[in-house]
Amino acid sequence: MQLSARNQLKGTIKKVEHGAVNSEVTIELAAGIEIVSIITKQSAEQLKLKKGGVVYAVIKASDVMIATN
């Protein structure tokens, strides 16, 4: 599969927590570096996401906001 998104981060699924509608997927990109994604439960099930699986976090955004206190 080829995507236009430039930010494709390969990682390993650390955990998948299913809710009633959505699933929270935690991906470890490198030792101690994680990213979390909320996707529909249906998508998580169709992709057969489970701990230890290798996946890509694909980020497509026109801007990233940063805030401080």
PEPE-V638317 format. One record per pair of residues at least 12 apart in sequence whose ideal C-beta (glycine too) atoms are under 6 Angstrom apart, sorted by the first residue. I is the first residue (numbers start at 1). GAP is how many residues later the second one is. D is the distance in whole Angstrom. If there is no record, write none. Layout:
i=I gap=GAP d=D
i=I gap=GAP d=D
This chain:
i=5 gap=53 d=5
i=5 gap=55 d=4
i=7 gap=52 d=4
i=8 gap=48 d=5
i=8 gap=50 d=5
i=9 gap=20 d=5
i=9 gap=48 d=4
i=10 gap=46 d=5
i=11 gap=16 d=4
i=11 gap=17 d=5
i=11 gap=18 d=4
i=12 gap=16 d=5
i=12 gap=42 d=6
i=13 gap=14 d=6
i=13 gap=38 d=6
i=13 gap=40 d=5
i=13 gap=42 d=6
i=14 gap=12 d=4
i=14 gap=14 d=5
i=15 gap=36 d=6
i=16 gap=33 d=5
i=18 gap=23 d=5
i=21 gap=20 d=6
i=22 gap=16 d=5
i=22 gap=18 d=6
i=22 gap=19 d=6
i=23 gap=16 d=6
i=23 gap=18 d=5
i=23 gap=21 d=4
i=24 gap=14 d=6
i=25 gap=12 d=5
i=25 gap=24 d=6
i=27 gap=30 d=5
i=35 gap=22 d=5
